[in-house]
């Protein structure tokens, strides 16, 4: 999101081919005028400096049914008319070689979003996840976060369920309806919606769930919501310090919940499990300032957290060369089962790691001992 290849902090998306050993075998970059991404949106605007294009990414699959992958990409720093940092998200259609075939931008003045209360500094698109076809119209829907958007209490963040469709006349992707939700007030939030991930149906009631991060509330926490079609999502569980059976040691400034990812059903109990980033965690024995951590949590619909495992420098089987201020856990995405051992593998970002703090990404190979039965066991 801070890539400055053409303009300061314009942002970029990297397409990486990764083999079974976790090594990169091919790569492509998508940014303004790169990999075919030079198509203007309806307002005849391209990417601008500080857009932070690529802050969030989620797959929409073959949205149009033409064989091409479609991805939604957040650009939360986008200025819309005079509203700085109002935010936006793009939907890109990609050819098999990674070139952008078509692109559309959506923001507060776009049809379908123009009746929301989005405004300047809301950072729409900071967090985003596809949620399957919630309304059964044949098209994948989204949840999009705006972590500085207003709620009835304070601008502590909000998110929207965005129902998607296709305009038959123009062939353009369209927004059919939106449903806004935010913290219910039981726990005061900050940066609600900066991270969201789809969990599917974790409690067997035939209604899907999502997880939403609120990393600036004290230590930070995660809320699991049920998302019935056409209705305001309802709280199912909270996960955080002394919440939802979570007993891990998280500090007041760890920003627990800044990144989230569905990691598949690690313990084969019928419910997917959850990875949670804590970008300012100080590592083992608090010896490494802001080295960052990723918490692997086993969850289900009845008992939110069954077990958990912290992964950080010298912790949880991680032996990579992380340094203080690395910010490990700044983003997390599933990679599928790279090594074909039956378990999901992950790509975890460390946004200030590596040479000259340019950032790193680590491939984590998970296994059946990812989380022990004792949450405190390393």
N, C-alpha and C positions, 0 to 999 in steps of 0.2 A: 504493500500500500504506500510505502515511502519511496518507491523507485522514482528516480529523477532523470530517466534516460532522455526525455525530450523537454520536460518542464519540471520545476521543483515540486516534489511530492505528488506528481501526477498519478503515480501508481502503475502497476502492471500485474498481469497474470502469467505465471510460468506453467507450461504443460510439460510434465516430466514422465518419461517412460522408465519404470523401475523393474529390475529383474528379481529373481527369487532370492538373491543374496542381499537385496536392498541397494544395489548400485544403480546409478542413473545411466541409462543406455542411450537416451535421446532427450532433447529438450527444445521447446519453442517458447517464445515470449509474445504476449499479446499486450499491446499498449497503443497509443495513438499513432496511426500510420505504420504499425508493425503487425505482421501476420494478417494483413488485409483489413485491420480494424481502422478504417478511415471514413466509415459511413457516418454522416451526420444524423442526429436525431431530428424529430419534427420541428424543433426550434432552430435548426441549422447551427447547432453548437456541437463541437467535439469536446474531448476531455480538456480540462483546464488545470492549472497548477493548484495544488492542495486538494484535488478531488479525492485522493486516496483510493483510487480504483483498485479493486482486489482485496479490500479489507475483509470481505467475506465472499465465499463461493459455495454454491450448491448446484447439484445436477438436477435437471428437469427431464432427463432421459430424451427419448425421441419425441419431443413435444408435438411436432407437426405430423408425425407418422411418415416422414420422407427418408428415414434412414440416417439422419444427421443428429448428432448429440447437441442438446441445448443446455446451456448453463446460465444461472443467474449470478451476477457479480455485483457486490455492493460498492458504492462510491460515496461514503458518508460525508465527505467534505465538499460535496457539490454545492455550488451557489446556484440558486434558482431565482432569476431576476435580481432583486436587491437583497434576497435572503441568504446570507452567508451560512455555510455549513448546514443548510437545510437537509441535504442528503438526497441520494437517488440510488436506484439499482438498474442495471442493464441486463437484458437477456440476449445472449449471443448464440447464434447457430453456427456450429463448427463443422467443417469438412473433415474427412478422415485424416488429412495431413495437418490439421490444426488451424488452417486458415479460417477467418471469420467470413461466413457466407452472408449473414444478415445480422443486424443489431437494432435493438430498441431500448430507449431509456424511459424510465418511469420515475416521477417525482411528484411533489405536492400539487402541481398544477396539471398533472396528467389525468385524462378521463379515468374515472374509477377511484382516484385518490384526491380529486379536487374538492370533495366535500368533507374530507377529514380536517382535523385541526392542526395539521403539520405546519411548522413555521421555521424561522431561522434558528440555527444551532441545535436542531433536533437530532441530527446525524442519522437520518434514515438510511438503512442499508448496512449499518455497522455489524449487525448480526442477521443471519438469514438461514433458513433450512427449508427444503422441500418436504411436503407432508403427504405425498401421494395424492390420489384423486378423491378429496374429501367429499365433494358434492356429487360424485358419480356422473360427471358430464363428459368424461373421456380425456380430461386434461389435468396435469399435475398442478397442485396448489402450493402456496408458500406461507410461511410465517416470516415476517420482516420486522426487525427490531429498530427502535429509535431511542437510544439510551439517555438522551437529554430531553425527550419530549415531556410535555406536561401531563400531570394527572390532577385530579381534584385537589390534592394536597400540595404538591411541589413538582417541579420538572425533574422527577427522579427516573423517568424512563417509561416507555410503553412499547407495545408490539401490536401488530395487526395480522390477523389471518387474512390472506389475500387469495380470493377465488379467481382463477385464471380461465381464459377461454380463447377462442380464435374467431376473429371477425370474418365471416364467410365472404363478404363482398371484397374487402381489401386484402385479406390474407394475413393481416397483422395480429399479433398476440394482443389480447385485451384483458383488462381487469373488470370482472363482472360485479364483484361485491367485496366489501371489507368488513371485518369485525375487530374492534379495538379492545385490548385488555391491558391491565397493569396490576401492580401489587394490590392485594385486597386490604392492606392496612394492618394486618396482624404483625407483619414484620416490615419496618420502614426500609425502602429500597433506595439504592443509588446505582445508576448505570444499568437498570433493568432493561434487558433486551440486547445487551452488547454481545451475548452469545446465546444461540438457540440450537437445539438438535432434536430430530424426530426419533421417537422411541418405539412407535407402533403400539399395539395393545398389550400392555404389561400386566393387566389385572383380569383379563378374560371377559370383559363386559362388552366387547365388540366396538369400543370407542378408543380411538388412538390417543396416545399421550405424547407430549413434548417436554423437554427440559429447558428452562430459561435461567440464565445467570444474572446475578446482581452482585458484582464483585466489589463494589465500594460501600456496601453496608457492613460496617465493623470489619470482621474477618472476611466477609463475603458469604453468600449462600446461593443455593440452587432451588428453584421451585419446579415441581413436576405438575403439569396441567393436563387434564382431560380436555380434548377438543372436539365436542360434538358438532356435527354439520350445522352451520347457520347460527350457532349459539355462542355466547360469550364463554370462553374456556373457564373451567373451574379447577381449583387447587386440589390436588390429590396428596402431595407430600412436600415437605421441605427437607433439604439436606444441607447441613452446615455444622458449625460448632454447637454441640449438644442438641442437634436437630436430626430427626430421622434415623436414630441409632448410629449416627456418625460420631466416632470417638477419636478421630485423628487430631493431632496437634497442629492447629492452624493459627497463625499469628494475626494480630489486629490489622496489619497492612499487607497481608499476603495476596489479596485480591483473588481469593478462592471463587471460582465461577467465571473467570474471564474468558475461558474457552471450554467447550463441551463437545463430546463426540460419542455417538452410539458405537460400542465396541463389540456388538454381537453377544450371543449367549455363552459366556465363558464357562459357566458352571452347569450348563445343560439343565436348567430348571424351568425352561419355557419362557423366560423373560430376558430381554436384552439387558446388557450392563452398560455402565456409563464411565467415561473418562472425563475428569474435571481438572482444568488448569489452575494453578496458583502461582502467578508469574513473579511475585515478590517473596516467595518462600526462601528462607535462608539456609536450606539444606540440612544435612545431618548435624545434630547438636548446635544448629544455628551458627555454623562456622563460615558460611559463604553468603555474603550479603546479596540478596535478590538474585541468587542463582536460579531460582524457579523450581517448580515441581509439577508433576502430573499425578493426580490421585486416580487409581483404578478402583472402581466401586462396583460390587455385586449388588444388584437391586431386584426387587420384584414388587408386585402390586400391593401386597399386604404388609410387608416389612421393608421400608424403603431402602435400608442399607443392611445387607447380610454380613458383608466383610469388605475391607478396603486395604489397599496397598499403595504406599507413597513411592513414587519413582523420582529420584533426583540424583545429584552427585553422590556416588558411593552408597546409594540407597536403592533397595528394590531390584537388585541385579543390574543396575545401570553402571557401566564403567567408562562412559564417555568422558571426554575432557571438557567439562563445563567449568567456567570461571565465574567469579562474582559478577553480578549485573547481567548475566546471560539472558535472563527472562525465559528460561525453559518452561514450556507450557503455555506460551502466548497464543498458540493455535494448535489444534489437533484435528486430524482427519483420518478416517479409516482407509486402508489400502487393500482390503480383501485379504485372503490367505496367501501371501506371497510364497511362502515356503511349503505350502500344502501339508501342514501338520494338523489341519482341522480347526485352527484358531485364527481369529482376526488379528491383523497386524496394523500398526499405526505409524503415521508420520507426525512428529511433534516439533513445533517450531521453537527456536530460542532467538528472539528477535534482535538481541544485542550480542549474541555469541559470535565466535569465530574471529578472523583477522579484522582488526580495526572496527570491531563491533558491527560488521555488516550483516550479521545474522547467520543462523544455521538451521538445518532441519535434520532431525534424527529419526531413523526407522527403528521402531520397537517391535521385536518379534515376541508376541504373547504366547503363553502356553497354559497347560492345565494347572500349573502352580502359581498363576498370576496373582491370585489372592488366597491367603491361607484362611482357615476357619477362625483363627484368632486375629482380630483386626489390628492388634498391636504388634504382631509378629512381622519382622522385616522380610 
